[in-house]
């Protein structure tokens, strides 16, 4: 008797009409097939899906059935799944029960893919499975230097002998066409393997086959060492407008390259680190932190914020008599503090963007500060005028003592705090960079805390002069 083929099941893209309901039903059908032990049918269906669709399906399944399905998957499909899915979703699959399976998969990855894989994992989990790879010692070294060029570089590169000809290079590329996925640049080395220059594809096309490589090789390759910080790598690439960087050892021997894909990954990581710093979080923090790690990496920043808040509270306490005489002044403290913090964050973000693009230097700081101050006066004046109008309008409904003077007090305070916050937000990243510190540390808690203190001080000083 001929066996009837199992009905096809599919997973719709999440943005497709009716995808949520249809995919929920698909997940229920898969769970039923898992309970029935229909391994061949389930695996046969899912291995024809895109890896991202399989991952979305895993999320919909209950954990026990998801682990069962993972055990049924072939090593080959698991390898494809792990190497192609977005790194931020990989943690979904990392239950302790599957550790042996993923260790086995890691052992089948080549060196470059293994590096990318372990760096995408939570560090504590990567430590558990890294020994399964033949180059475990190398991977551990990369993990320990993830912030350097060694952690970002690609180990494979197209090497060209200085003593050969253009025809030799083309012939060599043709013989290795199955090994070479993409040519970003061709690096020229001497007989001792030391980097002496590089070629571009146009050099192979525009020169006759008999042309010596030494004659057309470009002699100014952009190079970094394995210990170079990845932020410096990105800065050099932007400065030289190069999208490929050679990584050399102490003897100038080529050990790897950082190509466009790796540069994009460095840029992404640096952006994430700056976002964490701006949010008052240690750049070592990840979505996999344990409660103890959260405390260790976040508490110092919270404590720093507490210091700023305590100083601001002390300043407010120093003006207790002013608050007693005119309690309505307390109503506008949050307005002044929030406006100062927002203005400082805006200015700091623009400065960080300019520094990240390597488009500004310390000599540009005076012009940038002057431009920001002019904008701050306009912004502060506009906000102050708007709040002043609201105070005067509110006095027609609610009794307010001397609404005109209160409106002038709040408006003048807002102009002053926005101007000061913009100055600090603009200048501080440049000053920190000049001191060799991460400019992103100027934002977040530091800017907000300092602006709270000065904002309150300015507000009550102006109120003492104009309103009391």
C-alpha positions as CSV (number, residue, x, y, z in Angstrom):
1,X,0.0,0.0,0.0
2,X,1.4,3.4,-0.9
3,X,1.8,5.8,2.1
4,X,-0.1,9.1,1.9
5,X,2.2,12.1,2.1
6,X,1.8,14.3,5.1
7,X,0.0,17.6,4.3
8,X,2.3,20.5,3.7
9,X,2.7,23.0,6.6
10,X,4.1,26.5,6.2
11,X,5.1,29.5,8.2
12,X,3.9,32.9,7.1
13,X,6.0,36.1,7.4
14,X,5.1,38.0,10.5
15,X,3.9,41.0,8.5
16,X,1.6,39.0,6.3
17,X,-2.2,39.4,6.7
18,X,-3.5,36.8,9.2
19,X,0.0,35.5,9.9
20,X,-0.4,35.5,13.7
21,X,-3.5,33.2,13.7
22,X,-2.2,31.0,10.9
23,X,1.2,30.5,12.5
24,X,-0.4,29.7,15.9
25,X,-2.4,26.9,14.2
26,X,0.8,25.7,12.5
27,X,2.6,25.5,15.8
28,X,-0.3,23.5,17.3
29,X,-0.2,21.1,14.4
30,X,3.6,20.7,14.9
31,X,3.1,20.0,18.6
32,X,0.5,17.4,17.8
33,X,3.0,15.7,15.3
34,X,5.7,15.9,18.0
35,X,3.4,14.2,20.5
36,X,2.6,11.5,17.9
37,X,6.3,10.8,17.3
38,X,6.1,11.8,13.6
39,X,9.8,12.7,13.4
40,X,10.3,12.1,9.7
41,X,7.2,14.2,8.7
42,X,8.1,17.1,11.0
43,X,11.7,17.3,10.2
44,X,11.1,16.9,6.5
45,X,8.7,19.8,6.5
46,X,10.7,22.2,8.7
47,X,14.0,21.7,7.0
48,X,12.5,23.2,3.8
49,X,11.7,26.4,5.8
50,X,13.9,29.4,6.1
51,X,16.0,29.4,9.3
52,X,14.3,32.6,10.6
53,X,10.9,30.9,10.2
54,X,12.0,27.8,12.1
55,X,13.3,30.1,14.9
56,X,9.9,31.9,15.1
57,X,8.2,28.5,15.3
58,X,10.5,27.5,18.1
59,X,9.4,30.5,20.1
60,X,5.8,29.6,19.6
61,X,6.3,26.0,20.8
62,X,6.2,25.0,24.5
63,X,9.7,24.5,25.9
64,X,9.4,20.7,26.3
65,X,8.3,20.2,22.7
66,X,10.8,22.8,21.4
67,X,13.7,20.8,23.0
68,X,12.3,17.6,21.5
69,X,12.2,19.1,18.0
70,X,15.7,20.4,18.4
71,X,16.9,16.9,19.2
72,X,15.2,15.6,16.1
73,X,16.9,18.1,13.8
74,X,19.9,16.9,11.8
75,X,23.3,18.4,12.6
76,X,23.5,19.8,9.1
77,X,20.3,21.8,9.6
78,X,21.3,22.9,13.1
79,X,24.5,24.2,11.6
80,X,22.7,26.2,9.0
81,X,20.2,27.5,11.5
82,X,22.9,28.7,14.0
83,X,25.0,30.3,11.3
84,X,22.3,32.3,9.6
85,X,19.8,33.5,12.3
86,X,20.1,36.9,13.9
87,X,22.5,36.6,16.9
88,X,20.0,38.4,19.2
89,X,17.7,35.4,18.9
90,X,20.2,32.6,19.5
91,X,19.7,32.6,23.2
92,X,16.2,31.3,22.7
93,X,17.6,27.9,21.8
94,X,20.3,27.6,24.6
95,X,18.7,25.5,27.3
96,X,21.1,23.4,29.3
97,X,19.6,20.2,27.8
98,X,20.8,21.2,24.3
99,X,24.4,22.2,25.3
100,X,25.9,19.0,24.0
101,X,24.1,19.4,20.7
102,X,25.4,22.9,20.1
103,X,28.9,21.9,21.2
104,X,28.8,19.3,18.5
105,X,27.6,21.9,16.0
106,X,30.3,24.4,17.0
107,X,32.9,21.7,16.4
108,X,31.9,21.6,12.7
109,X,32.3,25.4,12.1
110,X,35.4,26.7,10.3
111,X,37.5,29.2,12.3
112,X,35.9,32.4,11.1
113,X,32.4,31.2,11.6
114,X,33.2,29.8,15.0
115,X,34.6,33.2,16.0
116,X,31.5,35.0,15.0
117,X,29.4,32.3,16.7
118,X,31.1,32.3,20.1
119,X,31.2,36.1,20.2
120,X,27.5,36.3,19.6
121,X,26.8,33.9,22.6
122,X,26.5,35.0,26.2
123,X,30.1,34.8,27.4
124,X,29.4,32.3,30.2
125,X,27.6,30.0,27.8
126,X,30.4,30.2,25.2
127,X,32.8,29.1,27.9
128,X,30.8,25.9,28.4
129,X,31.0,24.8,24.7
130,X,34.1,26.3,23.3
131,X,36.3,23.3,24.1
132,X,34.3,21.3,21.5
133,X,36.1,23.2,18.7
134,X,39.5,22.0,17.4
135,X,40.9,25.5,17.8
136,X,39.5,26.0,21.3
137,X,42.7,27.8,22.6
138,X,42.5,30.2,19.7
139,X,38.8,30.9,20.3
140,X,39.4,31.5,24.0
141,X,42.1,34.1,23.0
142,X,39.7,35.8,20.7
143,X,37.0,35.9,23.4
144,X,39.5,37.4,25.8
145,X,40.3,40.1,23.2
146,X,36.8,40.7,21.7
147,X,37.3,44.5,21.8
148,X,40.4,44.4,19.6
149,X,41.0,43.9,15.9
150,X,41.7,40.2,16.6
151,X,38.1,39.7,17.7
152,X,36.8,41.3,14.6
153,X,39.1,40.2,11.8
154,X,38.5,37.6,9.1
155,X,41.2,35.0,9.0
156,X,41.0,34.3,5.3
157,X,42.6,36.6,2.7
158,X,43.7,36.5,-0.9
159,X,47.5,36.5,-0.8
160,X,49.5,37.6,-3.9
161,X,53.3,36.9,-4.2
162,X,55.3,40.0,-5.0
163,X,57.5,38.1,-7.4
164,X,54.6,36.9,-9.6
165,X,52.7,38.6,-12.5
166,X,49.1,39.7,-13.0
167,X,48.5,36.5,-15.1
168,X,49.7,34.4,-12.2
169,X,47.3,36.1,-9.8
170,X,44.3,35.6,-12.2
171,X,45.3,31.9,-12.7
172,X,45.6,31.3,-9.0
173,X,42.1,32.9,-8.3
174,X,40.6,30.7,-11.0
175,X,42.0,27.5,-9.4
176,X,40.6,28.5,-6.0
177,X,37.3,29.9,-7.2
178,X,35.4,27.4,-4.9
179,X,37.4,28.5,-1.8
180,X,37.1,32.3,-2.4
181,X,33.6,33.6,-1.7
182,X,34.3,37.3,-2.2
183,X,37.4,39.4,-3.1
184,X,37.6,42.6,-1.1
185,X,41.2,43.2,-1.7
186,X,44.4,41.3,-2.7
187,X,47.4,41.6,-0.4
188,X,50.9,41.5,-1.7
189,X,53.6,39.8,0.4
190,X,57.3,39.2,-0.1
191,X,59.2,35.9,0.0
192,X,59.1,36.0,3.8
193,X,55.4,36.5,4.0
194,X,55.6,40.2,5.1
195,X,52.9,42.6,3.8
196,X,54.3,45.0,1.2
197,X,51.2,46.3,-0.6
198,X,47.9,45.4,-2.1
199,X,46.0,45.2,-5.4
200,X,42.5,46.1,-6.3
201,X,40.4,44.2,-8.8
202,X,40.8,47.0,-11.3
203,X,44.5,46.4,-11.3
204,X,43.9,42.8,-12.6
205,X,41.5,44.1,-15.3
206,X,43.5,47.1,-16.6
207,X,47.0,45.5,-16.7
208,X,48.3,43.0,-19.2
209,X,48.9,39.4,-17.9
210,X,52.7,39.7,-18.1
211,X,52.8,42.8,-15.8
212,X,54.9,42.2,-12.7
213,X,52.9,42.5,-9.5
214,X,55.7,44.5,-7.9
215,X,55.2,47.1,-10.6
216,X,51.5,47.9,-10.0
217,X,51.2,47.0,-6.3
218,X,49.9,49.9,-4.1
219,X,52.4,50.5,-1.3
220,X,50.3,52.1,1.4
221,X,48.0,49.4,2.8
222,X,46.0,50.4,5.8
223,X,47.1,48.2,8.6
224,X,46.4,47.6,12.3
225,X,47.8,45.1,14.8
226,X,45.8,42.4,16.5
227,X,45.8,44.5,19.7
228,X,44.3,47.6,18.1
229,X,41.1,48.6,19.8
230,X,38.1,48.1,17.4
231,X,37.0,51.8,18.0
232,X,40.4,52.9,16.6
233,X,39.9,50.4,13.7
234,X,36.7,52.1,12.8
235,X,38.2,55.6,13.1
236,X,41.1,54.7,10.8
237,X,38.7,53.2,8.2
238,X,36.6,56.4,8.2
239,X,39.7,58.7,8.1
240,X,41.3,56.9,5.1
241,X,37.9,56.2,3.5
242,X,38.9,52.5,3.2
243,X,36.6,49.5,3.6
244,X,39.3,46.9,4.0
245,X,42.0,46.9,6.7
246,X,44.9,44.4,7.0
247,X,45.7,43.0,10.4
248,X,49.4,42.2,10.9
249,X,51.6,40.8,13.6
250,X,54.8,42.2,15.1
251,X,56.8,41.0,12.0
252,X,54.4,42.7,9.5
253,X,53.0,39.3,8.5
254,X,49.4,39.3,7.4
255,X,47.2,37.4,9.9
256,X,43.8,38.6,8.8
257,X,41.6,41.3,7.3
258,X,38.7,43.4,8.4
259,X,36.4,43.7,5.4
260,X,33.1,45.7,5.0
261,X,31.0,43.1,6.9
262,X,33.4,43.2,9.9
263,X,33.5,47.0,9.9
264,X,29.7,47.1,9.9
265,X,29.7,44.7,12.9
266,X,32.3,46.9,14.7
267,X,30.1,50.0,14.1
268,X,27.0,48.1,15.4
269,X,28.9,47.0,18.6
270,X,30.2,50.5,19.2
271,X,26.8,52.0,18.8
272,X,25.4,49.5,21.3
273,X,28.1,50.3,23.7
274,X,27.5,54.1,23.4
275,X,23.7,53.5,23.9
276,X,24.5,51.6,27.1
277,X,26.8,54.3,28.4
278,X,24.2,56.9,27.6
279,X,21.6,54.9,29.5
280,X,23.9,54.7,32.6
281,X,24.7,51.0,32.1
282,X,28.1,49.3,32.0
283,X,29.1,48.5,28.3
284,X,29.8,44.9,29.5
285,X,26.1,44.4,30.2
286,X,24.1,42.0,28.0
287,X,20.6,40.6,27.8
288,X,21.9,37.5,29.5
289,X,23.2,39.1,32.7
290,X,22.4,37.3,35.9
291,X,20.9,39.3,38.8
292,X,24.3,39.4,40.5
293,X,25.9,40.8,37.2
294,X,23.1,43.3,36.9
295,X,23.9,44.6,40.4
296,X,27.6,44.7,39.7
297,X,27.3,46.5,36.4
298,X,24.4,48.9,37.1
299,X,24.7,49.8,40.8
300,X,27.8,52.1,40.4
301,X,25.9,54.1,37.8
302,X,22.8,54.3,40.0
303,X,25.0,55.4,42.9
304,X,26.5,58.1,40.8
305,X,23.0,59.3,39.9
306,X,22.1,59.2,43.6
307,X,25.0,61.5,44.3
308,X,23.7,64.0,41.8
309,X,20.2,63.8,43.1
310,X,21.3,64.2,46.7
311,X,23.3,67.4,45.7
312,X,20.2,68.7,43.9
313,X,18.1,68.0,47.0
314,X,20.6,69.8,49.2
315,X,20.4,72.8,46.9
316,X,16.6,72.8,47.1
317,X,16.9,72.5,50.9
318,X,19.1,75.5,51.0
319,X,16.2,77.5,49.6
320,X,13.7,76.3,52.1
321,X,12.8,79.9,53.1
322,X,12.1,80.7,49.4
323,X,9.7,77.7,49.2
324,X,8.0,78.7,52.4
325,X,7.5,82.2,51.1
326,X,6.2,81.1,47.7
327,X,5.3,77.4,47.6
328,X,4.2,77.7,44.0
329,X,7.9,77.8,43.0
330,X,8.1,74.1,43.8
331,X,5.6,73.3,41.0
332,X,8.1,74.3,38.3
333,X,11.2,72.5,39.7
334,X,10.4,69.4,37.5
335,X,10.0,71.6,34.5
336,X,13.3,73.2,34.9
337,X,15.2,69.9,35.7
338,X,13.6,68.0,32.8
339,X,14.2,70.7,30.3
340,X,17.9,71.1,31.4
341,X,18.4,67.3,31.1
342,X,16.8,67.0,27.7
343,X,18.8,70.0,26.3
344,X,22.0,68.5,27.6
345,X,21.3,65.1,26.1
346,X,20.4,66.6,22.7
347,X,23.7,68.6,22.6
348,X,25.8,65.7,23.8
349,X,24.2,63.3,21.2
350,X,25.1,65.7,18.4
351,X,28.7,66.0,19.6
352,X,29.0,62.2,19.9
353,X,27.7,61.8,16.4
354,X,30.3,64.3,15.1
355,X,33.1,62.5,17.0
356,X,31.9,59.1,15.8
357,X,32.1,60.3,12.2
358,X,35.6,61.7,12.9
359,X,34.3,65.0,11.4
360,X,35.3,67.2,14.4
361,X,38.4,68.1,16.3
362,X,39.2,70.1,19.4
363,X,39.9,73.1,17.2
364,X,36.3,72.9,16.1
365,X,35.0,73.1,19.6
366,X,34.7,76.9,19.9
367,X,32.7,77.3,16.7
368,X,30.5,74.3,17.7
369,X,29.9,75.7,21.2
370,X,29.0,79.1,19.8
371,X,26.6,77.6,17.3
372,X,24.9,75.5,20.1
373,X,24.6,78.5,22.4
374,X,22.8,80.5,19.7
375,X,20.4,77.6,19.2
376,X,20.0,77.2,22.9
377,X,19.0,80.8,23.3
378,X,16.4,80.4,20.6
379,X,15.1,77.1,22.1
380,X,15.2,78.3,25.7
381,X,13.5,81.6,24.8
382,X,10.7,79.8,22.9
383,X,10.1,77.3,25.7
384,X,10.3,80.0,28.3
385,X,7.8,82.2,26.4
386,X,5.4,79.3,26.1
387,X,5.5,78.4,29.8
388,X,5.2,82.1,30.7
389,X,2.0,82.4,28.6
390,X,0.6,79.3,30.2
391,X,1.3,80.7,33.7
392,X,-0.4,84.0,32.9
393,X,-3.3,82.2,31.3
394,X,-3.6,79.9,34.3
395,X,-3.8,82.8,36.6
396,X,-7.1,83.7,35.0
397,X,-8.5,80.4,36.3
398,X,-6.5,79.7,39.4
399,X,-5.3,82.5,41.8
400,X,-1.5,83.0,41.4
401,X,0.5,85.6,43.3
402,X,2.1,88.0,40.8
403,X,1.7,85.8,37.7
404,X,3.7,88.2,35.5
405,X,6.8,88.0,37.7
406,X,6.4,84.3,38.1
407,X,6.2,83.9,34.3
408,X,9.3,86.0,33.9
409,X,11.1,84.0,36.6
410,X,10.4,80.6,35.0
411,X,11.1,81.9,31.5
412,X,14.4,83.4,32.4
413,X,15.4,80.3,34.3
414,X,14.6,78.1,31.3
415,X,16.7,80.2,29.0
416,X,19.6,80.0,31.4
417,X,19.4,76.3,32.1
418,X,19.0,75.4,28.4
419,X,22.0,77.5,27.5
420,X,24.2,76.0,30.2
421,X,23.0,72.5,29.5
422,X,23.7,72.9,25.8
423,X,27.2,74.2,26.6
424,X,28.0,71.2,28.9
425,X,26.5,68.7,26.5
426,X,28.5,70.0,23.6
427,X,31.8,70.5,25.3
428,X,32.0,67.5,27.6
429,X,32.4,64.7,25.0
430,X,35.2,66.7,23.3
431,X,37.0,67.2,26.6
432,X,36.6,63.5,27.6
433,X,38.0,62.4,24.2
434,X,41.0,64.8,24.6
435,X,41.6,63.1,28.0
436,X,41.5,59.7,26.4
437,X,38.2,58.7,27.9
438,X,35.1,57.4,26.1
439,X,33.0,60.5,25.1
440,X,29.7,58.5,25.5
441,X,30.4,58.6,29.3
442,X,29.5,62.3,29.1
443,X,25.9,61.6,28.6
444,X,23.3,59.7,30.6
445,X,23.7,60.0,34.4
446,X,26.6,62.6,34.3
447,X,24.8,65.1,32.1
448,X,21.4,64.6,33.7
449,X,22.9,64.7,37.3
450,X,25.0,67.8,36.7
451,X,22.2,69.6,34.9
452,X,19.7,68.8,37.7
453,X,22.1,70.5,40.2
454,X,22.8,73.6,38.2
455,X,19.3,73.8,36.9
456,X,17.8,74.0,40.4
457,X,20.6,76.4,41.6
458,X,19.9,78.7,38.6
459,X,16.1,78.5,39.1
460,X,16.2,79.5,42.8
461,X,18.8,82.2,42.2
462,X,16.6,83.8,39.5
463,X,13.6,83.4,41.7
464,X,15.3,85.1,44.6
465,X,16.1,88.1,42.4
466,X,12.9,88.4,40.4
467,X,10.0,86.9,42.4
468,X,10.8,86.9,46.1
